[in-house]
Amino acid sequence: MRPGGTRYCQIIAGLGTCADTAERAVVRLAPGGEAAAQSRGLDQRAHRPWPVPDRRWLQGQTWRDLLFAHWPVPSEVVRSVVPPTLPIDTWEGEAWIAVAPFEVTGLRLRGTWPPPVLSRFTEANVRTYTTVDGRPGVYFLSLDAASAVAVAAARASYRLPYFRARMAIERSGGEIGYRSMRVGGRASLRVRYRPTGAVFQTRPGTLEHFLIERYCLYTVDGGRVRRADIHHQPWDLQPAHAQFVENTMTVAAGVSLPAREPLLHYAERQDVVIWAPTPVPADT
């Protein structure tokens, strides 16, 4: 160990202990808040396909009024826009692309309160699916957000393809109206959506479970695969209706969608905690 290394480790351990103490205080002082819901999600773990990391999680988020719109796409099309180090997950021979608009609230670091203004913003993701080392996860082709701070932070820390966008979300009569236009780009989305049925949770072995119940994200940085673990309770989903007025999100990512209706699901809320990304061992 380098000179001073022991002292460095002691400092890091002390900071971690302080963050743990602060996190307990956040939960205790506002037991009904978003921060508490994010933290308490770790009380339920039996549904996970692998254990949560033994490291401390880094950040919490709450996702609201989320639409999953999925389309089947030939696997060779998806292969052309995903790094070769990542395999493409398929269901009955087809790959899947999703467009997912939603609102982020309660964004915070572990042991802190959600900061005013910065903790709430709209977002829209384009995603597909991969499994590395037996752990199914999400690969993002793009992420658009209305927060310049969130975009810069996620690009720097997670190496995710985030883009700044002008966005708006409106709620009226049980319907969500969503608009997004990427700043300086050609990715745009205008959609209205609403839930249409009862809440349910997916069953293992179904297409919905394959697409939605995933507990990590993958990035590739300098050819090296990195994984960031995510934890939340099982998704409470509803069937949904959506009217897409404009959608060039996937075209901007290099994928044209088929001329068919998407598979649609709505989630009113999901509270999550996210770990910092770590390299996946090269021999996996």
ABEGO torsion letter per residue (X at the ends): XBBGAAAAAAAAAAAAAAAAAAAAAAAAABAABAAAAAAAAAABAAABABBBBABBBABBBBBBGBBBBBBBBBAAAAAAABBAABBBBBBGGBBBBBBBBBBBBGBBBBGBBBBBGAABBBBBBBBBBBBBGGBBBBBBABBBBABAAAAAAAAAAAGBBBBBBBBBBBBBGGBBBBBBBBBGBABBBBBBBBBABBBBBBBBGBAAAAAABBABBBBBBGGBBBBBBBBBBBBBBBBBBBBBABBAAAAAAGBBBBBBBBBBBBBABBBBBBBBBBBBBAAX
